[in-house]
Amino acid sequence: MAVVTGAGRGLGFAYAQALATAGASVVVNDVDGDLALNAAKDIESAGGSVVAHVGPVGSGETADELVQIALDKFGQLDAMITNAGVIRDRVLWKMTDDDFDDVVNVHLRGTFTCARSAAVHFKEVGAGGRLILVGSPAGQHGNFGQSNYAACKAGITAMTRTWAMELARSQVTVNCIIPTAATEMTKTIPAFAEHIAEWELNGTPLPDSLRRDHAMGSVEDVAPLVVFLVSDDSADITGQTIGLGGDRLALWSYPDEVATVYRDGGWDADGIAKEFASHLTTNTQPYGMAMPEASK
């Protein structure tokens, strides 16, 4: 039995639908009541066991409600998938406090509160469980105009590793997924927009360069990763960040030192400057997401 937040459409709905098709009961959450109810109807009409929950994630009260509705309706909770999100894209000097706080509340706080409520239940029952947290390439690389969103997604990968340690003795696995798919958000990216429009309107397949190099495909392409991570086959996989999109499945590394130098007695600013000039500059790291060139 799984809870999926932000499941009214897009990736969240694809996760919920795939889980129901695989035999899981599902709580479909969304802040938009019509989307949540319609998603639940679609899953139910296909033979799935589902209940809708309408409400914004972020508060502890909503998180507790999601766990309780799962218990009231289905008698158990096995997995929490924290998919809900919003975007408020602006460059740093134009981003307002509200732009920042809105995104943090849904993505970072919403992930925290939902995971916490599920973890409390998992530990009380003592039968293990699954936390599947949703990250983004923006959190791995950074992305122009998305300091709020990228910070939240980077934080989610850090919480993944922390919670994997904290919940290991309770047999609760915690993993972060990095999905990439044609969604309402990615349709706005010029490099993808034309290809996605052709695919949706005319059925023209996305080019291999997008499906492989940029892991861009349908939301249904990503859903098998969630099904896998709630299955028994993933029982020994925890603390990992795993990407899927199009034809590309990827296991992400954690940040590590790429160059290390030592100086007896410590460092001063001049010594650091000389070391960068002579050695460290050749090891500086790229930043920002790589995008395909837009069609002309």
C-alpha positions as CSV (number, residue, x, y, z in Angstrom):
1,M,0.0,0.0,0.0
2,A,1.5,3.3,-1.1
3,V,0.9,7.0,-0.7
4,V,1.8,9.2,-3.7
5,T,1.8,13.0,-3.1
6,G,1.2,15.3,-6.0
7,A,-0.4,12.5,-8.0
8,G,-3.2,14.3,-9.8
9,R,-1.3,14.3,-13.1
10,G,2.1,14.0,-14.7
11,L,4.8,11.9,-13.0
12,G,2.8,11.5,-9.8
13,F,-0.2,10.0,-11.6
14,A,2.1,7.7,-13.6
15,Y,3.6,6.4,-10.3
16,A,0.3,5.9,-8.8
17,Q,-1.1,4.2,-11.9
18,A,1.9,1.9,-12.2
19,L,1.7,0.9,-8.6
20,A,-2.0,0.1,-8.8
21,T,-1.4,-1.9,-12.0
22,A,1.3,-3.9,-10.1
23,G,-1.3,-4.7,-7.4
24,A,-0.7,-2.0,-4.8
25,S,-3.5,0.0,-3.1
26,V,-2.8,3.7,-3.5
27,V,-3.6,7.0,-1.8
28,V,-3.6,9.7,-4.5
29,N,-2.9,13.1,-3.1
30,D,-3.1,16.4,-4.8
31,V,-3.8,20.0,-3.9
32,D,-6.2,20.3,-6.8
33,G,-9.4,18.4,-5.8
34,D,-10.6,17.8,-9.4
35,L,-7.2,16.4,-10.4
36,A,-7.1,14.1,-7.3
37,L,-10.6,12.8,-7.8
38,N,-10.2,12.3,-11.6
39,A,-6.9,10.5,-11.1
40,A,-8.5,8.2,-8.5
41,K,-11.5,7.5,-10.9
42,D,-9.1,6.6,-13.7
43,I,-7.2,4.2,-11.5
44,E,-10.4,2.7,-10.1
45,S,-11.9,2.2,-13.6
46,A,-8.8,0.2,-14.6
47,G,-9.4,-2.1,-11.6
48,G,-7.1,-0.4,-9.1
49,S,-7.7,0.0,-5.4
50,V,-7.4,3.7,-4.7
51,V,-8.6,6.6,-2.5
52,A,-8.1,10.3,-3.2
53,H,-6.8,12.8,-0.7
54,V,-7.1,16.6,-1.4
55,G,-4.7,18.9,0.4
56,P,-1.3,20.7,0.1
57,V,1.7,19.0,1.5
58,G,4.1,20.8,3.8
59,S,2.4,20.7,7.2
60,G,2.7,17.9,9.7
61,E,-1.1,17.7,9.8
62,T,-1.4,16.9,6.1
63,A,1.4,14.3,6.4
64,D,-0.4,12.6,9.4
65,E,-3.7,12.7,7.4
66,L,-2.1,10.8,4.5
67,V,-0.8,8.1,6.8
68,Q,-4.1,7.8,8.6
69,I,-6.2,7.6,5.5
70,A,-4.0,4.8,4.3
71,L,-4.6,2.9,7.5
72,D,-8.3,3.7,7.7
73,K,-8.9,2.7,4.0
74,F,-6.4,-0.1,3.5
75,G,-5.2,-1.1,7.0
76,Q,-1.5,-0.6,6.3
77,L,1.1,1.6,4.8
78,D,4.1,0.2,3.0
79,A,5.5,3.0,1.0
80,M,5.5,6.8,0.9
81,I,6.4,8.5,-2.4
82,T,7.0,12.3,-1.9
83,N,6.4,13.6,-5.4
84,A,4.4,16.9,-4.8
85,G,6.1,20.1,-6.0
86,V,5.8,23.6,-7.3
87,I,8.1,25.9,-9.2
88,R,8.6,29.7,-8.8
89,D,11.4,30.3,-11.2
90,R,13.3,33.6,-11.0
91,V,16.9,34.6,-11.0
92,L,18.4,35.4,-7.6
93,W,18.0,39.2,-7.7
94,K,14.4,38.9,-8.7
95,M,13.3,36.1,-6.4
96,T,11.0,37.1,-3.6
97,D,10.8,35.7,-0.1
98,D,7.5,34.1,-1.1
99,D,9.0,32.6,-4.2
100,F,11.6,30.9,-2.1
101,D,9.4,29.9,0.8
102,D,6.6,28.5,-1.4
103,V,9.0,26.1,-3.0
104,V,10.8,25.1,0.2
105,N,7.5,24.5,1.9
106,V,6.2,22.0,-0.7
107,H,9.4,20.3,-1.8
108,L,11.7,20.3,1.2
109,R,9.3,20.6,4.2
110,G,6.7,18.5,2.4
111,T,9.2,15.7,1.9
112,F,10.4,16.0,5.5
113,T,6.9,15.9,7.1
114,C,5.5,13.1,4.9
115,A,8.6,11.0,5.4
116,R,8.6,11.7,9.2
117,S,4.9,10.6,9.5
118,A,5.6,7.4,7.5
119,A,8.8,6.7,9.5
120,V,6.9,7.0,12.8
121,H,4.4,4.5,11.5
122,F,7.0,2.1,10.1
123,K,8.9,2.1,13.4
124,E,5.7,1.5,15.5
125,V,4.6,-1.4,13.3
126,G,8.1,-2.9,12.9
127,A,7.5,-4.4,9.5
128,G,9.9,-2.2,7.5
129,G,8.8,0.1,4.7
130,R,9.9,2.2,1.8
131,L,10.5,5.9,1.5
132,I,10.9,7.1,-2.1
133,L,11.9,10.7,-2.3
134,V,11.8,12.7,-5.6
135,G,14.9,14.7,-6.6
136,S,15.8,16.4,-9.9
137,P,18.8,17.0,-12.1
138,A,18.6,20.6,-11.0
139,G,19.5,19.5,-7.5
140,Q,22.5,17.6,-8.8
141,H,23.8,20.3,-11.2
142,G,22.1,23.5,-10.4
143,N,19.9,25.3,-12.9
144,F,19.5,28.9,-14.0
145,G,16.6,30.6,-12.3
146,Q,15.9,27.8,-9.9
147,S,17.9,28.5,-6.8
148,N,14.9,27.7,-4.6
149,Y,14.0,24.5,-6.5
150,A,17.6,23.3,-6.9
151,A,18.4,23.9,-3.2
152,C,15.3,21.8,-2.2
153,K,16.2,19.0,-4.5
154,A,19.8,18.9,-3.3
155,G,18.5,18.9,0.2
156,I,16.3,15.9,-0.6
157,T,19.3,13.9,-1.7
158,A,21.1,14.7,1.6
159,M,18.0,13.7,3.6
160,T,18.0,10.4,1.6
161,R,21.4,9.5,2.8
162,T,20.8,10.6,6.4
163,W,17.4,8.8,6.7
164,A,18.9,5.7,5.1
165,M,21.3,5.5,8.1
166,E,18.7,6.4,10.7
167,L,16.1,3.9,9.5
168,A,18.4,1.0,8.6
169,R,17.7,-0.9,11.8
170,S,14.0,-0.6,11.2
171,Q,14.4,-2.2,7.8
172,V,13.1,0.9,6.1
173,T,14.8,1.7,2.8
174,V,15.2,5.3,1.7
175,N,16.1,6.2,-1.9
176,C,15.9,9.3,-4.1
177,I,14.8,9.1,-7.7
178,I,15.9,11.6,-10.4
179,P,13.1,11.5,-13.0
180,T,13.2,13.2,-16.3
181,A,10.2,13.2,-18.6
182,A,7.9,15.3,-20.9
183,T,5.8,17.1,-18.4
184,E,4.0,20.5,-18.2
185,M,7.3,21.9,-16.8
186,T,9.7,20.5,-19.4
187,K,7.4,21.6,-22.2
188,T,8.4,25.1,-21.4
189,I,12.1,24.4,-22.1
190,P,12.9,25.6,-25.7
191,A,15.2,22.7,-26.4
192,F,12.5,20.2,-25.7
193,A,9.3,22.0,-26.6
194,E,9.2,21.3,-30.3
195,H,10.0,17.6,-29.9
196,I,7.5,17.1,-27.2
197,A,4.8,19.0,-29.2
198,E,5.5,16.8,-32.2
199,W,5.3,13.7,-30.1
200,E,2.0,14.7,-28.3
201,L,0.3,16.0,-31.4
202,N,1.5,13.7,-34.2
203,G,2.9,10.7,-32.4
204,T,6.4,11.5,-33.7
205,P,8.9,9.5,-31.5
206,L,11.3,11.6,-29.5
207,P,14.8,11.3,-31.0
208,D,17.3,8.9,-29.6
209,S,19.5,11.9,-28.7
210,L,16.8,13.1,-26.2
211,R,15.9,9.6,-24.9
212,R,19.5,8.6,-24.3
213,D,21.7,11.7,-23.9
214,H,19.1,13.7,-22.0
215,A,16.9,10.9,-20.5
216,M,13.8,12.5,-22.0
217,G,10.7,10.3,-22.5
218,S,7.2,9.8,-21.3
219,V,6.2,9.9,-17.6
220,E,5.3,6.2,-18.1
221,D,9.0,5.5,-18.8
222,V,9.9,6.6,-15.3
223,A,7.2,4.8,-13.3
224,P,8.9,1.3,-13.4
225,L,11.6,2.7,-11.1
226,V,9.0,3.4,-8.4
227,V,7.5,0.0,-8.8
228,F,10.9,-1.6,-8.5
229,L,11.8,0.4,-5.4
230,V,8.7,-0.7,-3.5
231,S,9.2,-4.4,-4.5
232,D,11.0,-7.1,-2.6
233,D,13.8,-7.0,-5.3
234,S,14.9,-3.7,-3.9
235,A,15.1,-4.8,-0.2
236,D,18.8,-4.3,0.0
237,I,19.0,-1.0,-1.9
238,T,19.0,2.1,0.3
239,G,20.6,5.5,0.5
240,Q,20.9,5.7,-3.3
241,T,20.1,8.3,-5.9
242,I,18.8,6.7,-9.0
243,G,17.8,8.4,-12.3
244,L,15.4,7.2,-15.0
245,G,14.1,8.8,-18.1
246,G,13.6,7.8,-21.7
247,D,16.1,4.9,-22.4
248,R,18.5,5.9,-19.6
249,L,18.8,4.4,-16.2
250,A,21.5,5.9,-14.0
251,L,23.0,5.5,-10.6
252,W,24.3,8.9,-9.3
253,S,27.4,9.3,-7.1
254,Y,27.6,11.4,-4.0
255,P,29.9,14.5,-4.0
256,D,33.5,13.5,-3.3
257,E,36.9,15.3,-3.2
258,V,38.4,15.3,-6.7
259,A,41.8,16.8,-5.8
260,T,43.6,17.1,-2.4
261,V,46.8,18.8,-1.5
262,Y,48.6,19.2,1.9
263,R,50.9,21.8,3.4
264,D,52.7,21.4,6.7
265,G,51.5,24.0,9.2
266,G,48.4,24.9,7.3
267,W,47.5,27.4,4.6
268,D,47.5,31.1,4.0
269,A,45.7,33.0,1.1
270,D,48.9,33.3,-1.0
271,G,49.6,29.6,-0.7
272,I,46.0,28.8,-1.7
273,A,46.3,31.1,-4.7
274,K,49.5,29.4,-5.9
275,E,48.0,26.0,-5.5
276,F,45.0,26.9,-7.6
277,A,47.2,28.4,-10.3
278,S,49.5,25.4,-10.5
279,H,47.2,22.5,-9.8
280,L,43.6,22.8,-8.5
281,T,42.2,24.9,-11.4
282,T,42.5,21.9,-13.7
283,N,40.2,20.0,-11.4
284,T,37.4,22.6,-11.0
285,Q,34.0,21.1,-11.6
286,P,31.3,22.0,-14.1
287,Y,28.0,23.5,-13.0
288,G,24.6,23.8,-14.5
289,M,22.4,21.4,-16.4
290,A,23.5,20.5,-20.0
291,M,20.7,21.2,-22.5
292,P,20.4,20.2,-26.1
293,E,20.5,23.0,-28.7
294,A,17.1,24.3,-29.6
295,S,16.0,23.6,-33.1
296,K,16.3,26.6,-35.4
